[in-house]
Amino acid sequence: GRVFASRLNGPRGMTFDGAGNLFASIGYAGTVVKFAPDGTQSPVASGLGFPEGLGFDSNGNLYVADSGGTLNKIAPDGTVSMVFSITGAFFGGVAVDGVNNVYVADAAAGVVYKFAGTLSTFASVPAAFGLAFDSAGNLFVSTQCEAFPAGNCTDPTIGGRIVKITPSGIQTTFASGLGDGDLRGLAFDALGNLFVADLGLAAGHDPSRAMVLKITPTGLVSVFASGVSNAEFVAIQP
């Protein structure tokens, strides 16, 4: 691999638009930035608290989850508006389905929220963080353990799991016991492989243990990349 961008003060969520531009949330700066395919950087929004997950809808609106419990929307013209806010939440990943419903993971409450004009709880998943849809409309949820007492990273009912949720809400465990148990962002490639960011903090808070895992459609797990310090999110270039 190679370094695409550096000195970003805590990059978190990443997603591509239809033109191949990469959007990234910069946590400690409270901003979202845009990278053209040639690496040229431009600002998108600022003053966002601590932004984490990102997701586009089909109208070009970019949804940004703030770790403090706020979901913001950035319109194509750059206008920022708050969609909803929940006191005490710890928001992570964002995903948008085929009809522009927006899903947000709340690790603190252990739920996935769905916003379809009104807010509802779509599923209960302890320590939910990363979100990604497959081509069939199933929602995949990763679980982490930073928001929980020490030791829960090795608890198979909390950290280190990938949960699959069908459109009707049926849950199954797609994978468990993964990495260091502190899983974060998710992304599918065109072949149906699922890529998983493992923050690596579970093992003595050693960021050098961070990695990106690859899970095939049949469930075969392998290490795609290692030594990627503080791997929070992952994005697949179209």
C-alpha positions as protocol buffer text, in pm:
chain_id: "A"
residue {
  index: 1
  type: GLY
  ca { x: 0 y: 0 z: 0 }
}
residue {
  index: 2
  type: ARG
  ca { x: 93 y: 367 z: -8 }
}
residue {
  index: 3
  type: VAL
  ca { x: 10 y: 681 z: 188 }
}
residue {
  index: 4
  type: PHE
  ca { x: -268 y: 872 z: 12 }
}
residue {
  index: 5
  type: ALA
  ca { x: -286 y: 1164 z: 258 }
}
residue {
  index: 6
  type: SER
  ca { x: -114 y: 1257 z: 585 }
}
residue {
  index: 7
  type: ARG
  ca { x: -122 y: 1504 z: 878 }
}
residue {
  index: 8
  type: LEU
  ca { x: -500 y: 1487 z: 901 }
}
residue {
  index: 9
  type: ASN
  ca { x: -542 y: 1515 z: 1281 }
}
residue {
  index: 10
  type: GLY
  ca { x: -745 y: 1204 z: 1344 }
}
residue {
  index: 11
  type: PRO
  ca { x: -908 y: 1077 z: 1023 }
}
residue {
  index: 12
  type: ARG
  ca { x: -1216 y: 867 z: 1091 }
}
residue {
  index: 13
  type: GLY
  ca { x: -1500 y: 790 z: 849 }
}
residue {
  index: 14
  type: MET
  ca { x: -1442 y: 751 z: 476 }
}
residue {
  index: 15
  type: THR
  ca { x: -1669 y: 714 z: 177 }
}
residue {
  index: 16
  type: PHE
  ca { x: -1657 y: 772 z: -198 }
}
residue {
  index: 17
  type: ASP
  ca { x: -1904 y: 965 z: -409 }
}
residue {
  index: 18
  type: GLY
  ca { x: -2011 y: 856 z: -756 }
}
residue {
  index: 19
  type: ALA
  ca { x: -1733 y: 1057 z: -920 }
}
residue {
  index: 20
  type: GLY
  ca { x: -1460 y: 875 z: -728 }
}
residue {
  index: 21
  type: ASN
  ca { x: -1387 y: 1154 z: -480 }
}
residue {
  index: 22
  type: LEU
  ca { x: -1297 y: 1037 z: -131 }
}
residue {
  index: 23
  type: PHE
  ca { x: -1466 y: 1209 z: 163 }
}
residue {
  index: 24
  type: ALA
  ca { x: -1312 y: 1177 z: 509 }
}
residue {
  index: 25
  type: SER
  ca { x: -1418 y: 1294 z: 853 }
}
residue {
  index: 26
  type: ILE
  ca { x: -1133 y: 1444 z: 1056 }
}
residue {
  index: 27
  type: GLY
  ca { x: -1225 y: 1376 z: 1417 }
}
residue {
  index: 28
  type: TYR
  ca { x: -1005 y: 1611 z: 1617 }
}
residue {
  index: 29
  type: ALA
  ca { x: -1053 y: 1895 z: 1369 }
}
residue {
  index: 30
  type: GLY
  ca { x: -1431 y: 1854 z: 1354 }
}
residue {
  index: 31
  type: THR
  ca { x: -1427 y: 1871 z: 976 }
}
residue {
  index: 32
  type: VAL
  ca { x: -1508 y: 1676 z: 662 }
}
residue {
  index: 33
  type: VAL
  ca { x: -1268 y: 1702 z: 370 }
}
residue {
  index: 34
  type: LYS
  ca { x: -1280 y: 1591 z: 8 }
}
residue {
  index: 35
  type: PHE
  ca { x: -995 y: 1432 z: -185 }
}
residue {
  index: 36
  type: ALA
  ca { x: -1006 y: 1429 z: -564 }
}
residue {
  index: 37
  type: PRO
  ca { x: -869 y: 1115 z: -733 }
}
residue {
  index: 38
  type: ASP
  ca { x: -536 y: 1297 z: -780 }
}
residue {
  index: 39
  type: GLY
  ca { x: -516 y: 1366 z: -405 }
}
residue {
  index: 40
  type: THR
  ca { x: -614 y: 1733 z: -416 }
}
residue {
  index: 41
  type: GLN
  ca { x: -777 y: 1822 z: -84 }
}
residue {
  index: 42
  type: SER
  ca { x: -1063 y: 2068 z: -31 }
}
residue {
  index: 43
  type: PRO
  ca { x: -1284 y: 2148 z: 271 }
}
residue {
  index: 44
  type: VAL
  ca { x: -1646 y: 2033 z: 282 }
}
residue {
  index: 45
  type: ALA
  ca { x: -1770 y: 2127 z: 631 }
}
residue {
  index: 46
  type: SER
  ca { x: -1637 y: 2236 z: 970 }
}
residue {
  index: 47
  type: GLY
  ca { x: -1757 y: 2278 z: 1327 }
}
residue {
  index: 48
  type: LEU
  ca { x: -1894 y: 1923 z: 1340 }
}
residue {
  index: 49
  type: GLY
  ca { x: -1787 y: 1818 z: 1689 }
}
residue {
  index: 50
  type: PHE
  ca { x: -1612 y: 1481 z: 1654 }
}
residue {
  index: 51
  type: PRO
  ca { x: -1731 y: 1332 z: 1323 }
}
residue {
  index: 52
  type: GLU
  ca { x: -1710 y: 957 z: 1271 }
}
residue {
  index: 53
  type: GLY
  ca { x: -1902 y: 757 z: 1006 }
}
residue {
  index: 54
  type: LEU
  ca { x: -2006 y: 894 z: 668 }
}
residue {
  index: 55
  type: GLY
  ca { x: -2265 y: 785 z: 412 }
}
residue {
  index: 56
  type: PHE
  ca { x: -2415 y: 926 z: 92 }
}
residue {
  index: 57
  type: ASP
  ca { x: -2776 y: 895 z: -17 }
}
residue {
  index: 58
  type: SER
  ca { x: -2877 y: 881 z: -383 }
}
residue {
  index: 59
  type: ASN
  ca { x: -2944 y: 1257 z: -389 }
}
residue {
  index: 60
  type: GLY
  ca { x: -2585 y: 1343 z: -302 }
}
residue {
  index: 61
  type: ASN
  ca { x: -2652 y: 1431 z: 61 }
}
residue {
  index: 62
  type: LEU
  ca { x: -2369 y: 1327 z: 291 }
}
residue {
  index: 63
  type: TYR
  ca { x: -2467 y: 1206 z: 639 }
}
residue {
  index: 64
  type: VAL
  ca { x: -2214 y: 1249 z: 919 }
}
residue {
  index: 65
  type: ALA
  ca { x: -2236 y: 1076 z: 1257 }
}
residue {
  index: 66
  type: ASP
  ca { x: -2085 y: 1271 z: 1545 }
}
residue {
  index: 67
  type: SER
  ca { x: -1952 y: 1050 z: 1824 }
}
residue {
  index: 68
  type: GLY
  ca { x: -2137 y: 1271 z: 2073 }
}
residue {
  index: 69
  type: GLY
  ca { x: -2473 y: 1154 z: 1942 }
}
residue {
  index: 70
  type: THR
  ca { x: -2566 y: 1387 z: 1656 }
}
residue {
  index: 71
  type: LEU
  ca { x: -2640 y: 1298 z: 1295 }
}
residue {
  index: 72
  type: ASN
  ca { x: -2576 y: 1584 z: 1052 }
}
residue {
  index: 73
  type: LYS
  ca { x: -2659 y: 1615 z: 684 }
}
residue {
  index: 74
  type: ILE
  ca { x: -2440 y: 1801 z: 435 }
}
residue {
  index: 75
  type: ALA
  ca { x: -2635 y: 1895 z: 122 }
}
residue {
  index: 76
  type: PRO
  ca { x: -2461 y: 1903 z: -218 }
}
residue {
  index: 77
  type: ASP
  ca { x: -2439 y: 2284 z: -188 }
}
residue {
  index: 78
  type: GLY
  ca { x: -2252 y: 2248 z: 143 }
}
residue {
  index: 79
  type: THR
  ca { x: -2539 y: 2342 z: 374 }
}
residue {
  index: 80
  type: VAL
  ca { x: -2513 y: 2158 z: 707 }
}
residue {
  index: 81
  type: SER
  ca { x: -2823 y: 2068 z: 906 }
}
residue {
  index: 82
  type: MET
  ca { x: -2887 y: 1848 z: 1207 }
}
residue {
  index: 83
  type: VAL
  ca { x: -3105 y: 1543 z: 1141 }
}
residue {
  index: 84
  type: PHE
  ca { x: -3138 y: 1429 z: 1503 }
}
residue {
  index: 85
  type: SER
  ca { x: -2945 y: 1416 z: 1828 }
}
residue {
  index: 86
  type: ILE
  ca { x: -2951 y: 1172 z: 2122 }
}
residue {
  index: 87
  type: THR
  ca { x: -2804 y: 1264 z: 2459 }
}
residue {
  index: 88
  type: GLY
  ca { x: -2550 y: 1015 z: 2590 }
}
residue {
  index: 89
  type: ALA
  ca { x: -2511 y: 830 z: 2260 }
}
residue {
  index: 90
  type: PHE
  ca { x: -2181 y: 715 z: 2109 }
}
residue {
  index: 91
  type: PHE
  ca { x: -2237 y: 718 z: 1733 }
}
residue {
  index: 92
  type: GLY
  ca { x: -2008 y: 529 z: 1497 }
}
residue {
  index: 93
  type: GLY
  ca { x: -2096 y: 408 z: 1150 }
}
residue {
  index: 94
  type: VAL
  ca { x: -2356 y: 535 z: 905 }
}
residue {
  index: 95
  type: ALA
  ca { x: -2520 y: 344 z: 619 }
}
residue {
  index: 96
  type: VAL
  ca { x: -2792 y: 440 z: 371 }
}
residue {
  index: 97
  type: ASP
  ca { x: -3022 y: 182 z: 212 }
}
residue {
  index: 98
  type: GLY
  ca { x: -3161 y: 173 z: -141 }
}
residue {
  index: 99
  type: VAL
  ca { x: -3455 y: 400 z: -61 }
}
residue {
  index: 100
  type: ASN
  ca { x: -3247 y: 658 z: 131 }
}
residue {
  index: 101
  type: ASN
  ca { x: -3330 y: 548 z: 483 }
}
residue {
  index: 102
  type: VAL
  ca { x: -3034 y: 632 z: 706 }
}
residue {
  index: 103
  type: TYR
  ca { x: -2897 y: 395 z: 972 }
}
residue {
  index: 104
  type: VAL
  ca { x: -2666 y: 495 z: 1258 }
}
residue {
  index: 105
  type: ALA
  ca { x: -2488 y: 272 z: 1510 }
}
residue {
  index: 106
  type: ASP
  ca { x: -2491 y: 373 z: 1877 }
}
residue {
  index: 107
  type: ALA
  ca { x: -2228 y: 176 z: 2068 }
}
residue {
  index: 108
  type: ALA
  ca { x: -2329 y: 316 z: 2406 }
}
residue {
  index: 109
  type: ALA
  ca { x: -2692 y: 203 z: 2381 }
}
residue {
  index: 110
  type: GLY
  ca { x: -2612 y: -105 z: 2174 }
}
residue {
  index: 111
  type: VAL
  ca { x: -2864 y: -22 z: 1903 }
}
residue {
  index: 112
  type: VAL
  ca { x: -2888 y: 66 z: 1536 }
}
residue {
  index: 113
  type: TYR
  ca { x: -3120 y: 358 z: 1467 }
}
residue {
  index: 114
  type: LYS
  ca { x: -3315 y: 402 z: 1145 }
}
residue {
  index: 115
  type: PHE
  ca { x: -3420 y: 742 z: 1017 }
}
residue {
  index: 116
  type: ALA
  ca { x: -3693 y: 732 z: 752 }
}
residue {
  index: 117
  type: GLY
  ca { x: -3841 y: 1075 z: 810 }
}
residue {
  index: 118
  type: THR
  ca { x: -3896 y: 970 z: 1170 }
}
residue {
  index: 119
  type: LEU
  ca { x: -3652 y: 802 z: 1407 }
}
residue {
  index: 120
  type: SER
  ca { x: -3690 y: 441 z: 1520 }
}
residue {
  index: 121
  type: THR
  ca { x: -3476 y: 160 z: 1663 }
}
residue {
  index: 122
  type: PHE
  ca { x: -3402 y: -88 z: 1385 }
}
residue {
  index: 123
  type: ALA
  ca { x: -3206 y: -345 z: 1588 }
}
residue {
  index: 124
  type: SER
  ca { x: -3040 y: -410 z: 1922 }
}
residue {
  index: 125
  type: VAL
  ca { x: -2674 y: -509 z: 1884 }
}
residue {
  index: 126
  type: PRO
  ca { x: -2449 y: -472 z: 2191 }
}
residue {
  index: 127
  type: ALA
  ca { x: -2150 y: -246 z: 2114 }
}
residue {
  index: 128
  type: ALA
  ca { x: -2267 y: -174 z: 1756 }
}
residue {
  index: 129
  type: PHE
  ca { x: -2025 y: 43 z: 1560 }
}
residue {
  index: 130
  type: GLY
  ca { x: -1957 y: -20 z: 1190 }
}
residue {
  index: 131
  type: LEU
  ca { x: -2237 y: -49 z: 933 }
}
residue {
  index: 132
  type: ALA
  ca { x: -2249 y: -162 z: 570 }
}
residue {
  index: 133
  type: PHE
  ca { x: -2513 y: -297 z: 333 }
}
residue {
  index: 134
  type: ASP
  ca { x: -2449 y: -587 z: 97 }
}
residue {
  index: 135
  type: SER
  ca { x: -2596 y: -600 z: -253 }
}
residue {
  index: 136
  type: ALA
  ca { x: -2902 y: -791 z: -126 }
}
residue {
  index: 137
  type: GLY
  ca { x: -2995 y: -519 z: 123 }
}
residue {
  index: 138
  type: ASN
  ca { x: -2874 y: -700 z: 435 }
}
residue {
  index: 139
  type: LEU
  ca { x: -2718 y: -472 z: 697 }
}
residue {
  index: 140
  type: PHE
  ca { x: -2390 y: -585 z: 853 }
}
residue {
  index: 141
  type: VAL
  ca { x: -2290 y: -449 z: 1194 }
}
residue {
  index: 142
  type: SER
  ca { x: -1949 y: -470 z: 1360 }
}
residue {
  index: 143
  type: THR
  ca { x: -1906 y: -463 z: 1737 }
}
residue {
  index: 144
  type: GLN
  ca { x: -1640 y: -286 z: 1941 }
}
residue {
  index: 145
  type: CYS
  ca { x: -1555 y: -255 z: 2307 }
}
residue {
  index: 146
  type: GLU
  ca { x: -1407 y: 89 z: 2376 }
}
residue {
  index: 147
  type: ALA
  ca { x: -1727 y: 209 z: 2543 }
}
residue {
  index: 148
  type: PHE
  ca { x: -1740 y: -88 z: 2778 }
}
residue {
  index: 149
  type: PRO
  ca { x: -1550 y: -206 z: 3089 }
}
residue {
  index: 150
  type: ALA
  ca { x: -1208 y: -368 z: 3046 }
}
residue {
  index: 151
  type: GLY
  ca { x: -1232 y: -733 z: 2956 }
}
residue {
  index: 152
  type: ASN
  ca { x: -1536 y: -712 z: 2733 }
}
residue {
  index: 153
  type: CYS
  ca { x: -1318 y: -715 z: 2421 }
}
residue {
  index: 154
  type: THR
  ca { x: -1273 y: -1086 z: 2476 }
}
residue {
  index: 155
  type: ASP
  ca { x: -1640 y: -1147 z: 2552 }
}
residue {
  index: 156
  type: PRO
  ca { x: -1777 y: -1315 z: 2235 }
}
residue {
  index: 157
  type: THR
  ca { x: -2120 y: -1166 z: 2303 }
}
residue {
  index: 158
  type: ILE
  ca { x: -1981 y: -811 z: 2278 }
}
residue {
  index: 159
  type: GLY
  ca { x: -1663 y: -726 z: 2085 }
}
residue {
  index: 160
  type: GLY
  ca { x: -1522 y: -895 z: 1777 }
}
residue {
  index: 161
  type: ARG
  ca { x: -1852 y: -986 z: 1609 }
}
residue {
  index: 162
  type: ILE
  ca { x: -2012 y: -916 z: 1274 }
}
residue {
  index: 163
  type: VAL
  ca { x: -2391 y: -935 z: 1286 }
}
residue {
  index: 164
  type: LYS
  ca { x: -2604 y: -973 z: 973 }
}
residue {
  index: 165
  type: ILE
  ca { x: -2953 y: -822 z: 978 }
}
residue {
  index: 166
  type: THR
  ca { x: -3200 y: -893 z: 699 }
}
residue {
  index: 167
  type: PRO
  ca { x: -3435 y: -619 z: 572 }
}
residue {
  index: 168
  type: SER
  ca { x: -3707 y: -773 z: 790 }
}
residue {
  index: 169
  type: GLY
  ca { x: -3485 y: -745 z: 1099 }
}
residue {
  index: 170
  type: ILE
  ca { x: -3377 y: -1108 z: 1145 }
}
residue {
  index: 171
  type: GLN
  ca { x: -3032 y: -1126 z: 1306 }
}
residue {
  index: 172
  type: THR
  ca { x: -2761 y: -1389 z: 1265 }
}
residue {
  index: 173
  type: THR
  ca { x: -2394 y: -1391 z: 1360 }
}
residue {
  index: 174
  type: PHE
  ca { x: -2189 y: -1372 z: 1041 }
}
residue {
  index: 175
  type: ALA
  ca { x: -1850 y: -1392 z: 1215 }
}
residue {
  index: 176
  type: SER
  ca { x: -1716 y: -1381 z: 1572 }
}
residue {
  index: 177
  type: GLY
  ca { x: -1389 y: -1385 z: 1763 }
}
residue {
  index: 178
  type: LEU
  ca { x: -1232 y: -1152 z: 1507 }
}
residue {
  index: 179
  type: GLY
  ca { x: -900 y: -974 z: 1548 }
}
residue {
  index: 180
  type: ASP
  ca { x: -847 y: -800 z: 1882 }
}
residue {
  index: 181
  type: GLY
  ca { x: -1221 y: -770 z: 1934 }
}
residue {
  index: 182
  type: ASP
  ca { x: -1233 y: -394 z: 1878 }
}
residue {
  index: 183
  type: LEU
  ca { x: -1394 y: -384 z: 1534 }
}
residue {
  index: 184
  type: ARG
  ca { x: -1487 y: -58 z: 1364 }
}
residue {
  index: 185
  type: GLY
  ca { x: -1572 y: 39 z: 1006 }
}
residue {
  index: 186
  type: LEU
  ca { x: -1705 y: -198 z: 737 }
}
residue {
  index: 187
  type: ALA
  ca { x: -1714 y: -187 z: 357 }
}
residue {
  index: 188
  type: PHE
  ca { x: -1808 y: -431 z: 81 }
}
residue {
  index: 189
  type: ASP
  ca { x: -1633 y: -462 z: -252 }
}
residue {
  index: 190
  type: ALA
  ca { x: -1809 y: -548 z: -578 }
}
residue {
  index: 191
  type: LEU
  ca { x: -1738 y: -920 z: -530 }
}
residue {
  index: 192
  type: GLY
  ca { x: -1914 y: -932 z: -195 }
}
residue {
  index: 193
  type: ASN
  ca { x: -1600 y: -943 z: 19 }
}
residue {
  index: 194
  type: LEU
  ca { x: -1641 y: -760 z: 349 }
}
residue {
  index: 195
  type: PHE
  ca { x: -1350 y: -552 z: 478 }
}
residue {
  index: 196
  type: VAL
  ca { x: -1332 y: -482 z: 851 }
}
residue {
  index: 197
  type: ALA
  ca { x: -1121 y: -225 z: 1036 }
}
residue {
  index: 198
  type: ASP
  ca { x: -988 y: -355 z: 1370 }
}
residue {
  index: 199
  type: LEU
  ca { x: -871 y: -65 z: 1587 }
}
residue {
  index: 200
  type: GLY
  ca { x: -630 y: -289 z: 1780 }
}
residue {
  index: 201
  type: LEU
  ca { x: -684 y: -121 z: 2116 }
}
residue {
  index: 202
  type: ALA
  ca { x: -814 y: -432 z: 2288 }
}
residue {
  index: 203
  type: ALA
  ca { x: -470 y: -587 z: 2332 }
}
residue {
  index: 204
  type: GLY
  ca { x: -320 y: -352 z: 2589 }
}
residue {
  index: 205
  type: HIS
  ca { x: -425 y: -45 z: 2389 }
}
residue {
  index: 206
  type: ASP
  ca { x: -151 y: -113 z: 2135 }
}
residue {
  index: 207
  type: PRO
  ca { x: -243 y: 72 z: 1813 }
}
residue {
  index: 208
  type: SER
  ca { x: 32 y: -112 z: 1624 }
}
residue {
  index: 209
  type: ARG
  ca { x: -191 y: -421 z: 1640 }
}
residue {
  index: 210
  type: ALA
  ca { x: -453 y: -253 z: 1424 }
}
residue {
  index: 211
  type: MET
  ca { x: -540 y: -435 z: 1104 }
}
residue {
  index: 212
  type: VAL
  ca { x: -788 y: -467 z: 821 }
}
residue {
  index: 213
  type: LEU
  ca { x: -959 y: -804 z: 786 }
}
residue {
  index: 214
  type: LYS
  ca { x: -1117 y: -952 z: 475 }
}
residue {
  index: 215
  type: ILE
  ca { x: -1416 y: -1185 z: 497 }
}
residue {
  index: 216
  type: THR
  ca { x: -1527 y: -1365 z: 182 }
}
residue {
  index: 217
  type: PRO
  ca { x: -1897 y: -1428 z: 108 }
}
residue {
  index: 218
  type: THR
  ca { x: -1846 y: -1784 z: 237 }
}
residue {
  index: 219
  type: GLY
  ca { x: -1708 y: -1655 z: 568 }
}
residue {
  index: 220
  type: LEU
  ca { x: -1335 y: -1717 z: 514 }
}
residue {
  index: 221
  type: VAL
  ca { x: -1141 y: -1465 z: 725 }
}
residue {
  index: 222
  type: SER
  ca { x: -791 y: -1339 z: 642 }
}
residue {
  index: 223
  type: VAL
  ca { x: -572 y: -1042 z: 733 }
}
residue {
  index: 224
  type: PHE
  ca { x: -579 y: -801 z: 440 }
}
residue {
  index: 225
  type: ALA
  ca { x: -341 y: -545 z: 594 }
}
residue {
  index: 226
  type: SER
  ca { x: -159 y: -516 z: 927 }
}
residue {
  index: 227
  type: GLY
  ca { x: 38 y: -251 z: 1112 }
}
residue {
  index: 228
  type: VAL
  ca { x: -211 y: 16 z: 1004 }
}
residue {
  index: 229
  type: SER
  ca { x: -207 y: 216 z: 1327 }
}
residue {
  index: 230
  type: ASN
  ca { x: -550 y: 304 z: 1468 }
}
residue {
  index: 231
  type: ALA
  ca { x: -753 y: 160 z: 1181 }
}
residue {
  index: 232
  type: GLU
  ca { x: -1098 y: 315 z: 1233 }
}
residue {
  index: 233
  type: PHE
  ca { x: -1280 y: 294 z: 900 }
}
residue {
  index: 234
  type: VAL
  ca { x: -1238 y: 149 z: 554 }
}
residue {
  index: 235
  type: ALA
  ca { x: -1368 y: 250 z: 210 }
}
residue {
  index: 236
  type: ILE
  ca { x: -1365 y: 75 z: -128 }
}
residue {
  index: 237
  type: GLN
  ca { x: -1278 y: 286 z: -431 }
}
residue {
  index: 238
  type: PRO
  ca { x: -1542 y: 247 z: -705 }
}
